[in-house]
Amino acid sequence: MPRPTPGPAGPQGPTGPHIVVMGVTGAGKSTVARVIADRAGAPFLDADDLHPPANRRKLGAGVPLTDLDRGPWLTAVRERMRDRESERDRSGAGRGSHPGLVIACSALRRAYRDVVRDVDRPVFFVELGTDPQLIAARLAARRGHFASRRILESQLRTMEPLGPDEDGIRCSITLSAEEIADRVLAGL
């Protein structure tokens, strides 16, 4: 897959791309994204925090989101990414002077990824694998998350792998978050 070209400071430095850790519920997006953000010295954003209350209620009840439900949410994610670009502009330090965001976001379909990649900085996707048995076990053990584990089946049907022309990397969820972060940062 094509790779974004890091600037002079490398992937962790000031000219790195936004990194979107994507996959179905329970794949480990937030855990992996936090590790990458810590290692890259970049801000972390959990896209789940941007879901409107209606989406949270549906997900909590095990009702899959529709494209109409996801539209405003994906726009909100993209706007946070653009806000990061505005911070750069307001600082007067010039293009690429701030590290990109590291975002945990399902981004299940290419059309959804197209929405979040419509920003001024390159976007690099980290696709977490879909091992339904392992994910189901993780969901059974997960506590305190608003989304019901009943949405997994729908998300597995919805998931579209990264295309060969999309910047990104695929990683097995059998790897630790640290191993995935190592691969991502080395891949940039």
Contact map, one row per residue, 1 for C-alpha under 8 A:
11100000000000000000000000000000000000000000000000000000000000000000000000000000000000000000000000000000000000000000000000000000000000000000000000000000000000000001111110000000000000000000
11110000000000000000000000000000000000000000000000000000000000000000000000000000000000000000000000000000000000000000000000000000000000000000000000000000000000000001111100000000000000000000
11111000000000000000000000000000000000000000000000000000000000000000000000000000000000000000000000000000000000000000000000010000000000000000000000000000000000000000001100000000000000000011
01111100000000001000000000000000000000000000000000000000000000000000000000000000000000000000000000000000000000000000000001110000000000000000000000000000000000000000001000000000000000000001
00111110000000000000000000000000000000000000000000000000000000000000000000000000000000000000000000000000000000000000000000000000000000000000000000000000000000000000000000000000000000000001
00011111111000111000000000000000000000000000000000000000000000000000000000000000000000000000000000000000000000000000000000000000000000000000000000000000000000000000000000000000000000000001
00001111111011110000000000000000000000000000000000000000000000000000000000000000000000000000000000000000000000000000000000000000000000000000000000000000000000000000000000000000000000000000
00000111110010100000000000000000000000000000000000000000000000000000000000000000000000000000000000000000000000000000000000000000000000000000000000000000000000000000000000000000000000000000
00000111111111100000000000000000000000000000000000000000000000000000000000000000000000000000000000000000000000000000000000000000000000000000000000000000000000000000000000000000000000000000
00000111111111110000000000000000000000000000000000000000000000000000000000000000000000000000000000000000000000000000000000000000000000000000000000000000000000000000000000000000000000000001
00000110111111111000000000000000000000010000000000000000000000000000000000000000000000000000000000000000000000000000000000000000000000000000000000000000000000000000000000000000000000001001
00000000111111110000000000000000000000111100000000000000000000000000000000000000000000000000000000100000000000000000000000000000000000000000000000000000000000000000000000000000000000001000
00000011111111110000000000000000000000011000000000000000000000000000000000000000000000000000000000100000000000000000000000000000000000000000000000000000000000000000000000000000000000000000
00000010111111110000000000000000000000000000000000000000000000000000000000000000000000000000000111110000000000000000000000000000000000000000000000000000000000000000000000000000000000000000
00000111111111111000000000000000000000000000000000000000000000000000000000000000000000000000000111110000000000000000000000000000000000000000000000000000000000000000000000000000000000000000
00000110011111111100000000000000000000000000000000000000000000000000000000000000000000000000000100110000000000000000000001000000000000000000000000000000000000000000000000000000000000000000
00010100001000111110000000000000000000000000000000000000000000000000000000000000000000000000000000111000000000000000000011110000000000000000000000000000000000000000000000000000000000000000
00000000000000011111000000000000000000000000000000000000000000000000000000000000100000000000000000111110000000000000000011110000000000000000000000000000000000000000000000000000000000000000
00000000000000001111100000000000000000000000000000000000000000000000000000000000000000000000000000011110000000000000000000111100000000000000000000000000000000000000000000000000000000000000
00000000000000000111110000000000100000000000000000000000000000000000000000000000000000000000000000000111100000000000000000111100000000000000000000000000000000000000000000000000000000000000
00000000000000000011111000001101100000000000000000000000000000000000000000000000000000000000000000000111110000000000000000001111000000000000000000000000000000000000000000000000000000000000
00000000000000000001111100001000000000000000000000000000000000000000000000000000000000000000000000000001111100000000000000001111000000000000000000000000000000000000000000000000000000000000
00000000000000000000111110101000000000000000000000000000000000000000000000000000000000000000000000000000111100000000000000000011110000000000000000000000000000100000000000000000000000000000
00000000000000000000011111100000000000000000000000000000000000000000000000000000000000000000000000000000010100000000000000000000010000000000000000000001001100100000000000000000000000000000
00000000000000000000001111110000000000000000000000000000000000000000000000000000000000000000000000000000010000000000000000000000000000100010000000001011001000000000000000000000000000000000
00000000000000000000000111111000000000000000000000000000000000000000000000000000000000000000000000000000000000000000000000000000000000110110000000000000000000000000000000000000000000000000
00000000000000000000001111111000000000000000000000000000000000000000000000000000000000000000000000000000000000000000000000000001110000100000000000000000000000000000000000001000000000000000
00000000000000000000000011111111000000000000000000000000000000000000000000000000000000000000000000000000000000000000000000000001000000000000000000000000000000000000000000001000100000000000
00000000000000000000111001111111100000000000000000000000000000000000000000000000000000000000000000000001110000000000000000000001000000000000000000000000000000000000000000000000000000000000
00000000000000000000100000011111110000000000010000000000000000000000000000000000000000000000000000000011000000000000000000000000000000000000000000000000000000000000000000000000000000000000
00000000000000000000000000011111111000000000000000000000000000000000000000000000000000000000000000000000000000000000000000000000000000000000000000000000000000000000000000000000100000000000
00000000000000000000100000011111111100000000000000000000000000000000000000000000000000000000000000000000000000000000000000000000000000000000000000000000000000000000000000000000110110000000
00000000000000000001100000001111111110000001000000000000000000000000000000000000000000000000000000000111000000000000000000000000000000000000000000000000000000000000000000000000000000000000
00000000000000000000000000000111111111000001000000000000000000000000000000000000000000000000000000000100000000000000000000000000000000000000000000000000000000000000000000000000000000000000
00000000000000000000000000000011111111100000000000000000000000000000000000000000000000000000000000000000000000000000000000000000000000000000000000000000000000000000000000000000110010000000
00000000000000000000000000000001111111110000000000000000000000000000000000000000000000000000000000000100000000000000000000000000000000000000000000000000000000000000000000000000010010011000
00000000000000000000000000000000111111111111000000000000000000000000000000000000000000000000000000001100000000000000000000000000000000000000000000000000000000000000000000000000000000000000
00000000000000000000000000000000011111111100000000000000000000000000000000000000000000000000000000000000000000000000000000000000000000000000000000000000000000000000000000000000000000000000
00000000000100000000000000000000001111111100000000000000000000000000000000000000000000000000000000000000000000000000000000000000000000000000000000000000000000000000000000000000000010000000
00000000001110000000000000000000000111111100000000000000000000000000000000000000000000000000000000000000000000000000000000000000000000000000000000000000000000000000000000000000000000001000
00000000000110000000000000000000000011111110000000000000000000000000000000000000000000000000000000100000000000000000000000000000000000000000000000000000000000000000000000000000000000000000
00000000000100000000000000000000000011111111000000000000000000000000000000000000000000000000000000111100000000000000000000000000000000000000000000000000000000000000000000000000000000000000
00000000000000000000000000000000000010001111100000000000000000000000000000000000000000000000000000111100000000000000000000000000000000000000000000000000000000000000000000000000000000000000
00000000000000000000000000000000110010000111110000000000000000000000000000000000000000000000000000001111000000000000000000000000000000000000000000000000000000000000000000000000000000000000
00000000000000000000000000000000000000000011111000000000000000000000000000000000000000000000000000001111000000000000000000000000000000000000000000000000000000000000000000000000000000000000
00000000000000000000000000000100000000000001111111000000000000000000000000000000000000000000000000000011100000000000000000000000000000000000000000000000000000000000000000000000000000000000
00000000000000000000000000000000000000000000111111100000000000000000000000001000000000000000000000000011100000000000000000000000000000000000000000000000000000000000000000000000000000000000
00000000000000000000000000000000000000000000011111100000000000000000000000000000000000000000000000000001100000000000000000000000000000000000000000000000000000000000000000000000000000000000
00000000000000000000000000000000000000000000011111100000000000000000000000000000000000000000000000000000000000000000000000000000000000000000000000000000000000000000000000000000000000000000
00000000000000000000000000000000000000000000011111110000000000000000000010011000000000000000000000000000000000000000000000000000000000000000000000000000000000000000000000000000000000000000
00000000000000000000000000000000000000000000001111111111000000000000000010000000000000000000000000000000000000000000000000000000000000000000000000000000000000000000000000000000000000000000
00000000000000000000000000000000000000000000000001111111000000000000000010000000000000000000000000000000000000000000000000000000000000000000000000000000000000000000000000000000000000000000
00000000000000000000000000000000000000000000000000111111100000000000000000000000000000000000000000000000000000000000000000000000000000000000000000000000000000000000000000000000000000000000
00000000000000000000000000000000000000000000000000111111110000000000000000000000000000000000000000000000000000000000000000000000000000000000000000000000000000000000000000000000000000000000
00000000000000000000000000000000000000000000000000111111111000001000100000000000000000000000000000000000000000000000000000000000000000000000000000000000000000000000000000000000000000000000
00000000000000000000000000000000000000000000000000111111111100000000000000000000000000000000000000000000000000000000000000000000000000000000000001100000000000000000000000000000000000000000
00000000000000000000000000000000000000000000000000001111111110000000000000000000000000000000000000000000000000000000000000000000000000000000000000000000000000000000000000000000000000000000
00000000000000000000000000000000000000000000000000000111111111111000000000000000000000000000000000000000000000000000000000000000000000000000000000000000000000000000000000000000000000000000
00000000000000000000000000000000000000000000000000000011111111111000000000000000000000000000000000000000000000000000000000000000000000000000000001110010000000000000000000000000000000000000
00000000000000000000000000000000000000000000000000000001111111100000000000000000000000000000000000000000000000000000000000000000000000000000000001110000000000000000000000000000000000000000
00000000000000000000000000000000000000000000000000000000111111100000000000000000000000000000000000000000000000000000000000000000000000000000000000110000000000000000000000000000000000000000
00000000000000000000000000000000000000000000000000000000011111110000000000000000000000000000000000000000000000000000000000000000000000000000000000111110000000000000000000000000000000000000
00000000000000000000000000000000000000000000000000000000011111111000000000000000000000000000000000000000000000000000000000000000000000000000000000000110000000000000000000000000000000000000
00000000000000000000000000000000000000000000000000000000011001111100000000000000000000000000000000000000000000000000000000000000000000000000000000000010011000000000000000000000000000000000
00000000000000000000000000000000000000000000000000000010011000111111110000000000000000000000000000000000000000000000000000000000000000000000000000000000000000000000000000000000000000000000
00000000000000000000000000000000000000000000000000000000000000011111110000000000000000000000000000000000000000000000000000000000000000000000000000000000000000000000000000000000000000000000
00000000000000000000000000000000000000000000000000000000000000001111111000000000000000000000000000000000000000000000000000000000000000000000000000000000000000000000000000000000000000000000
00000000000000000000000000000000000000000000000000000000000000001111111100000000000000000000000000000000000000000000000000000000000000000000000000000000000000000000000000000000000000000000
00000000000000000000000000000000000000000000000000000010000000001111111110000000000000000000000000000000000000000000000000000000000000000000000000000000000000000000000000000000000000000000
00000000000000000000000000000000000000000000000000000000000000001111111111000000000000000000000000000000000000000000000000000000000000000000000000000000000000000000000000000000000000000000
00000000000000000000000000000000000000000000000000000000000000000011111111100000000000000000000000000000000000000000000000000000000000000000000000000000000000000000000000000000000000000000
00000000000000000000000000000000000000000000000000000000000000000001111111110000000000000000000000000000000000000000000000000000000000000000000000000000000000000000000000000000000000000000
00000000000000000000000000000000000000000000000001110000000000000000111111111000000000000000000000000000000000000000000000000000000000000000000000000000000000000000000000000000000000000000
00000000000000000000000000000000000000000000000000000000000000000000011111111100000000000000000000000000000000010011000000000000000000000000000000000000000000000000000000000000000000000000
00000000000000000000000000000000000000000000000000000000000000000000001111111110000000000000000000000000000000000011000000000000000000000000000000000000000000000000000000000000000000000000
00000000000000000000000000000000000000000000000001000000000000000000000111111111000000000000000000000000000000000000000000000000000000000000000000000000000000000000000000000000000000000000
00000000000000000000000000000000000000000000001001000000000000000000000011111111100000000000000000000000000000000001000000000000000000000000000000000000000000000000000000000000000000000000
00000000000000000000000000000000000000000000000000000000000000000000000001111111110000000000000000000000000000000011111000000000000000000000000000000000000000000000000000000000000000000000
00000000000000000000000000000000000000000000000000000000000000000000000000111111111000000000000000000000000000000000000000000000000000000000000000000000000000000000000000000000000000000000
00000000000000000000000000000000000000000000000000000000000000000000000000011111111100000000000000000000000000000000000000000000000000000000000000000000000000000000000000000000000000000000
00000000000000000100000000000000000000000000000000000000000000000000000000001111111110000000000000011000000000000001001000000000000000000000000000000000000000000000000000000000000000000000
00000000000000000000000000000000000000000000000000000000000000000000000000000111111111000000000000000000000000000000001100000000000000000000000000000000000000000000000000000000000000000000
00000000000000000000000000000000000000000000000000000000000000000000000000000011111111100000000000000000000000000000000000000000000000000000000000000000000000000000000000000000000000000000
00000000000000000000000000000000000000000000000000000000000000000000000000000001111111110000000001011000000000000000000000000000000000000000000000000000000000000000000000000000000000000000
00000000000000000000000000000000000000000000000000000000000000000000000000000000111111111000000100000000000000000000000110000000000000000000000000000000000000000000000000000000000000000000
00000000000000000000000000000000000000000000000000000000000000000000000000000000011111111100000000000000000000000000000000000000000000000000000000000000000000000000000000000000000000000000
00000000000000000000000000000000000000000000000000000000000000000000000000000000001111111110000000000000000000000000000000000000000000000000000000000000000000000000000000000000000000000000
00000000000000000000000000000000000000000000000000000000000000000000000000000000000111111111111111000000000000000000000000000000000000000000000000000000000000000000000000000000000000000000
00000000000000000000000000000000000000000000000000000000000000000000000000000000000011111111111000000000000000000000000000000000000000000000000000000000000000000000000000000000000000000000
00000000000000000000000000000000000000000000000000000000000000000000000000000000000001111111100000000000000000000000000000000000000000000000000000000000000000000000000000000000000000000000
00000000000000000000000000000000000000000000000000000000000000000000000000000000000000111111110000000000000000000000000000000000000000000000000000000000000000000000000000000000000000000000
00000000000000000000000000000000000000000000000000000000000000000000000000000000000000011111110000000000000000000000000000000000000000000000000000000000000000000000000000000000000000000000
00000000000000000000000000000000000000000000000000000000000000000000000000000000000000011111111010000000000000000000000000000000000000000000000000000000000000000000000000000000000000000000
00000000000000000000000000000000000000000000000000000000000000000000000000000000000000011011111110000000000000000000000000000000000000000000000000000000000000000000000000000000000000000000
00000000000000000000000000000000000000000000000000000000000000000000000000000000000000011000111110000000000000000000000000000000000000000000000000000000000000000000000000000000000000000000
00000000000001110000000000000000000000000000000000000000000000000000000000000000000010010000011111100000000000000000000010000000000000000000000000000000000000000000000000000000000000000000
00000000000001100000000000000000000000000000000000000000000000000000000000000000000000010000111111100000000000000000000000000000000000000000000000000000000000000000000000000000000000000000
00000000000001100000000000000000000000000000000000000000000000000000000000000000000100010000000111110000000000000000000000000000000000000000000000000000000000000000000000000000000000000000
00000000000111111100000000000000000000001110000000000000000000000000000000000000000000000000000111111000000000000000000000000000000000000000000000000000000000000000000000000000000000000000
00000000000001111110000000000000000000000110000000000000000000000000000000000000100100000000000001111100000000000000000010000000000000000000000000000000000000000000000000000000000000000000
00000000000000001110000000000000000010000111100000000000000000000000000000000000100100000000000000111110000000000000000000000000000000000000000000000000000000000000000000000000000000000000
00000000000000000111100000000000110110000111100000000000000000000000000000000000000000000000000000011111000000000000000000000000000000000000000000000000000000000000000000000000000000000000
00000000000000000111100000000100100000000001111000000000000000000000000000000000000000000000000000001111100000000000000000000000000000000000000000000000000000000000000000000000000000000000
00000000000000000001110000001100100000000001111100000000000000000000000000000000000000000000000000000111110000000000000000000000000000000000000000000000000000000000000000000000000000000000
00000000000000000001111000001000000000000000011100000000000000000000000000000000000000000000000000000011111000000000000000000000000000000000000000000000000000000000000000000000000000000000
00000000000000000000111110001000000000000000000000000000000000000000000000000000000000000000000000000001111100000000000000000000000000000000000000000000000000000000000000000000000000000000
00000000000000000000011000000000000000000000000000000000000000000000000000000000000000000000000000000000111111011000000000000000000000000000000000000000000000000000000000000000000000000000
00000000000000000000011100000000000000000000000000000000000000000000000000000000000000000000000000000000011111011000000000000000000000000000000000000000001001111000000000000000000000000000
00000000000000000000000000000000000000000000000000000000000000000000000000000000000000000000000000000000001111111000000000000000000000000000000000000000000001111000000000000000000000000000
00000000000000000000000000000000000000000000000000000000000000000000000000000000000000000000000000000000001111111100000000000000000000000000000000000000000000011110000000000000000000000000
00000000000000000000000000000000000000000000000000000000000000000000000000000000000000000000000000000000000011111110000000000000000000000000000000000000000000000000000000000000000000000000
00000000000000000000000000000000000000000000000000000000000000000000000001000000000000000000000000000000001111111111000000000000000000000000000000000000000000000000000000000000000000000000
00000000000000000000000000000000000000000000000000000000000000000000000000000000000000000000000000000000001111111111100000000000000000000000000000000000000000000000000000000000000000000000
00000000000000000000000000000000000000000000000000000000000000000000000000000000000000000000000000000000000001111111110000000000000000000000000000000000000000000000000000000000000000000000
00000000000000000000000000000000000000000000000000000000000000000000000001100100000000000000000000000000000000111111110000000000000000000000000000000000000000000000000000000000000000000000
00000000000000000000000000000000000000000000000000000000000000000000000001101100100000000000000000000000000000011111111000000000000000000000000000000000000000000000000000000000000000000000
00000000000000000000000000000000000000000000000000000000000000000000000000000100000000000000000000000000000000001111111001100000000000000000000000000000000000000000000000000000000000000000
00000000000000000000000000000000000000000000000000000000000000000000000000000100000000000000000000000000000000000111111100000000000000000000000000000000000000000000000000000000000000000000
00000000000000000000000000000000000000000000000000000000000000000000000000000100110000000000000000000000000000000001111111000000000000000000000000000000000000000000000000000000000000000000
00000000000000000000000000000000000000000000000000000000000000000000000000000000010010000000000000000000000000000000011111000000000000000000000000000000000000000000000000000000000000000000
00000000000000001100000000000000000000000000000000000000000000000000000000000000000010000000000100010000000000000000001111100000000000000000000000000000000000000000000000000000000000000000
00010000000000011100000000000000000000000000000000000000000000000000000000000000000000000000000000000000000000000000101111110000000000000000000000000000000000000000000000000000000000000000
00010000000000001111000000000000000000000000000000000000000000000000000000000000000000000000000000000000000000000000100011111000000000000000000000000000000000000000001000000000000000000000
00110000000000001111000000000000000000000000000000000000000000000000000000000000000000000000000000000000000000000000000001111100000000000000000000000000000000000000001100000000000000000000
00000000000000000011110000000000000000000000000000000000000000000000000000000000000000000000000000000000000000000000000000111110000000000000000000000000000000000000011110000000000000000000
00000000000000000011110000000000000000000000000000000000000000000000000000000000000000000000000000000000000000000000000000011111000000000000000000000000000000000000000111100000000000010000
00000000000000000000111000000000000000000000000000000000000000000000000000000000000000000000000000000000000000000000000000001111100000000000000000000000000000001100000111100000000000000000
00000000000000000000111000111000000000000000000000000000000000000000000000000000000000000000000000000000000000000000000000000111110000000000000000000000000000000000000001111000000000000000
00000000000000000000001000100000000000000000000000000000000000000000000000000000000000000000000000000000000000000000000000000011111000000000000000000000000000000000000001111000000000000000
00000000000000000000001100100000000000000000000000000000000000000000000000000000000000000000000000000000000000000000000000000001111100100000000000000000000100000000000000011000000000000000
00000000000000000000000000000000000000000000000000000000000000000000000000000000000000000000000000000000000000000000000000000000111111100000000000000000000000000000000000001000000000000000
00000000000000000000000000000000000000000000000000000000000000000000000000000000000000000000000000000000000000000000000000000000011111110000000000000000000000000000000000000000000000000000
00000000000000000000000000000000000000000000000000000000000000000000000000000000000000000000000000000000000000000000000000000000001111111000000000000000000000000000000000000000000000000000
00000000000000000000000000000000000000000000000000000000000000000000000000000000000000000000000000000000000000000000000000000000001111111100000000000000000000000000000000000000000000000000
00000000000000000000000011100000000000000000000000000000000000000000000000000000000000000000000000000000000000000000000000000000011111111110000000000000000000000000000000000000000000000000
00000000000000000000000001000000000000000000000000000000000000000000000000000000000000000000000000000000000000000000000000000000000111111111000000001001000000000000000000000000000000000000
00000000000000000000000000000000000000000000000000000000000000000000000000000000000000000000000000000000000000000000000000000000000011111111100000000000000000000000000000000000000000000000
00000000000000000000000001000000000000000000000000000000000000000000000000000000000000000000000000000000000000000000000000000000000001111111110000000000000000000000000000000000000000000000
00000000000000000000000011000000000000000000000000000000000000000000000000000000000000000000000000000000000000000000000000000000000000111111110000001000000000000000000000000000000000000000
00000000000000000000000000000000000000000000000000000000000000000000000000000000000000000000000000000000000000000000000000000000000000011111110000001000000000000000000000000000000000000000
00000000000000000000000000000000000000000000000000000000000000000000000000000000000000000000000000000000000000000000000000000000000000001111111000000000000000000000000000000000000000000000
00000000000000000000000000000000000000000000000000000000000000000000000000000000000000000000000000000000000000000000000000000000000000000111111110000000000000000000000000000000000000000000
00000000000000000000000000000000000000000000000000000000000000000000000000000000000000000000000000000000000000000000000000000000000000000000111110000000000000000000000000000000000000000000
00000000000000000000000000000000000000000000000000000000000000000000000000000000000000000000000000000000000000000000000000000000000000000000011111000000000000000000000000000000000000000000
00000000000000000000000000000000000000000000000000000000000000000000000000000000000000000000000000000000000000000000000000000000000000000000011111110000000000000000000000000000000000000000
00000000000000000000000000000000000000000000000000000001001100000000000000000000000000000000000000000000000000000000000000000000000000000000000111110000000000000000000000000000000000000000
00000000000000000000000000000000000000000000000000000001001111000000000000000000000000000000000000000000000000000000000000000000000000000000000011111010000000000000000000000000000000000000
00000000000000000000000000000000000000000000000000000000001111000000000000000000000000000000000000000000000000000000000000000000000000000000000011111110000000000000000000000000000000000000
00000000000000000000000010000000000000000000000000000000000001000000000000000000000000000000000000000000000000000000000000000000000000010011000000111111000000000000000000000000000000000000
00000000000000000000000000000000000000000000000000000000000001100000000000000000000000000000000000000000000000000000000000000000000000000000000000011111100000000000000000000000000000000000
00000000000000000000000010000000000000000000000000000000001001110000000000000000000000000000000000000000000000000000000000000000000000000000000000111111111000000000000000000000000000000000
00000000000000000000000110000000000000000000000000000000000000000000000000000000000000000000000000000000000000000000000000000000000000010000000000001111111100000000000000000000000000000000
00000000000000000000000000000000000000000000000000000000000000000000000000000000000000000000000000000000000000000000000000000000000000000000000000000111111110000000000000000000000000000000
00000000000000000000000000000000000000000000000000000000000000010000000000000000000000000000000000000000000000000000000000000000000000000000000000000011111111000000000000000000000000000000
00000000000000000000000110000000000000000000000000000000000000010000000000000000000000000000000000000000000100000000000000000000000000000000000000000011111111100000000000000000000000000000
00000000000000000000000100000000000000000000000000000000000000000000000000000000000000000000000000000000000000000000000000000000010000000000000000000001111111100000000000000000000000000000
00000000000000000000000000000000000000000000000000000000000000000000000000000000000000000000000000000000000000000000000000000000000000000000000000000000111111100000000000000000000000000000
00000000000000000000000000000000000000000000000000000000000000000000000000000000000000000000000000000000000110000000000000000000000000000000000000000000011111110000000000000000000000000000
00000000000000000000001100000000000000000000000000000000000000000000000000000000000000000000000000000000000110000000000000000000000000000000000000000000001111111000000000000000000000000000
00000000000000000000000000000000000000000000000000000000000000000000000000000000000000000000000000000000000111000000000000000000000000000000000000000000000001111100000000000000000000000000
00000000000000000000000000000000000000000000000000000000000000000000000000000000000000000000000000000000000111000000000000000010000000000000000000000000000000111110000000000000000000000000
00000000000000000000000000000000000000000000000000000000000000000000000000000000000000000000000000000000000001000000000000000010000000000000000000000000000000011111010101000000000000000000
00000000000000000000000000000000000000000000000000000000000000000000000000000000000000000000000000000000000001000000000000000000000000000000000000000000000000001111110000000000000000000000
11000000000000000000000000000000000000000000000000000000000000000000000000000000000000000000000000000000000000000000000000000000000000000000000000000000000000000111111000000000000000000000
11000000000000000000000000000000000000000000000000000000000000000000000000000000000000000000000000000000000000000000000000000000000000000000000000000000000000000011111000000000000000000000
11000000000000000000000000000000000000000000000000000000000000000000000000000000000000000000000000000000000000000000000000001000000000000000000000000000000000000111111100000000000000000000
11110000000000000000000000000000000000000000000000000000000000000000000000000000000000000000000000000000000000000000000000111000000000000000000000000000000000000001111110000000000000000000
11100000000000000000000000000000000000000000000000000000000000000000000000000000000000000000000000000000000000000000000000011110000000000000000000000000000000000100011111000000000000000000
10000000000000000000000000000000000000000000000000000000000000000000000000000000000000000000000000000000000000000000000000001110000000000000000000000000000000000000001111100000000000010010
00000000000000000000000000000000000000000000000000000000000000000000000000000000000000000000000000000000000000000000000000000111100000000000000000000000000000000100000111110000000000000000
00000000000000000000000000000000000000000000000000000000000000000000000000000000000000000000000000000000000000000000000000000111100000000000000000000000000000000000000011111010000100000000
00000000000000000000000000000000000000000000000000000000000000000000000000000000000000000000000000000000000000000000000000000001110000000000000000000000000000000000000001111110000000000000
00000000000000000000000000110000000000000000000000000000000000000000000000000000000000000000000000000000000000000000000000000001111000000000000000000000000000000000000000111111000000000000
00000000000000000000000000000000000000000000000000000000000000000000000000000000000000000000000000000000000000000000000000000000000000000000000000000000000000000000000000011111000000000000
00000000000000000000000000000000000000000000000000000000000000000000000000000000000000000000000000000000000000000000000000000000000000000000000000000000000000000000000000111111101100000000
00000000000000000000000000000000000000000000000000000000000000000000000000000000000000000000000000000000000000000000000000000000000000000000000000000000000000000000000000001111111100000000
00000000000000000000000000010011001000000000000000000000000000000000000000000000000000000000000000000000000000000000000000000000000000000000000000000000000000000000000000000011111110000000
00000000000000000000000000000001001100000000000000000000000000000000000000000000000000000000000000000000000000000000000000000000000000000000000000000000000000000000000000000001111111000000
00000000000000000000000000000000000000000000000000000000000000000000000000000000000000000000000000000000000000000000000000000000000000000000000000000000000000000000000000000011111111100000
00000000000000000000000000000001000000000000000000000000000000000000000000000000000000000000000000000000000000000000000000000000000000000000000000000000000000000000000000100011111111110000
00000000000000000000000000000001001100100000000000000000000000000000000000000000000000000000000000000000000000000000000000000000000000000000000000000000000000000000000000000000111111111000
00000000000000000000000000000000000000000000000000000000000000000000000000000000000000000000000000000000000000000000000000000000000000000000000000000000000000000000000000000000011111111100
00000000000000000000000000000000000000000000000000000000000000000000000000000000000000000000000000000000000000000000000000000000000000000000000000000000000000000000000000000000001111111110
00000000000000000000000000000000000100000000000000000000000000000000000000000000000000000000000000000000000000000000000000000100000000000000000000000000000000000000000010000000000111111111
00000000001100000000000000000000000100010000000000000000000000000000000000000000000000000000000000000000000000000000000000000000000000000000000000000000000000000000000000000000000011111111
00000000000000000000000000000000000000000000000000000000000000000000000000000000000000000000000000000000000000000000000000000000000000000000000000000000000000000000000000000000000001111111
00100000000000000000000000000000000000000000000000000000000000000000000000000000000000000000000000000000000000000000000000000000000000000000000000000000000000000000000010000000000000111111
00111100011000000000000000000000000000000000000000000000000000000000000000000000000000000000000000000000000000000000000000000000000000000000000000000000000000000000000000000000000000011111
